[in-house]
Amino acid sequence: MNGVHDMGGMHGFGPVEREEHEPPFHAEWEAHVAAINRLVRPAYYNIDEFRFGIERMDPAHYLRSTYYERWLATIEHNLSARGVISPAELESRMELLQRDPDADIPRGAEVVPVPPAPQPAAGTEAAEPRFAIGDAVVTRNAHPTGHTRLPRYARGKHGVIHLVHGAQTFPDSNAHGKGQDPQVLYNVRFDARELWGDSAEPNQTLYLDIWEPYLAPVSAQA
């Protein structure tokens, strides 16, 4: 989707600040969020639904949020979508903790994990790869409103197949509950000038993993 969540190549956010010996977590609550996600994701949502949940955040909320705040937002969204929790329950707990941070939170009824929503049948393997190593390709200039793993800065760009990974889960389907829909995944080499034009650093190359539905031969209209 085209939104602030796809920040690659965007201006105005300043340099990436690196922290020497950065710890995995900067606060105890971040570790709790990571643990919650590890426990509930296998039962209630997949990795692509997790990513799509972050993309559904309000843009202003997303930009204000830290890394694990975004994780918490998508956990809440996905568990609410599955009926495990409700917005009213979350609001009630937040009000209680705001009144009394040390409140003894009553334990609710045990939540029994439910299986993921039914998925359309999908084969375990995709068709034979359309492209081979060394083939010149162009990415499709498509702008879907839903989840996609083709970054905005790499759409409509020419590259060369570097590796063929084989069939992999297609995120554009998996994020929307439409099944894994395996598609061939390639590693594609791009000249930095193709992506960034005259602003590119000299002699730079970028490698992106790109699924076959995003690609066309250079002779075809992208």
Protein Blocks (a to p, Z undefined) as FASTA:
>chain_A
ZZfklmghpahkapadddehiafbfbfklmmmmmmmmmmmmmmocfklmmmmmmmpcfkl
mmmpcfklmmmmmmmmmmmmnomacfklmmmmmmmmmmmmmbccdddddddddddddddd
ddfbdcddfbdehiacdddddddfbdcfbdfklgoiacddfbdgbjcddfklmmnonojo
iaddddddddfklmnommbcehiacdddddfklpccfkbcZZ
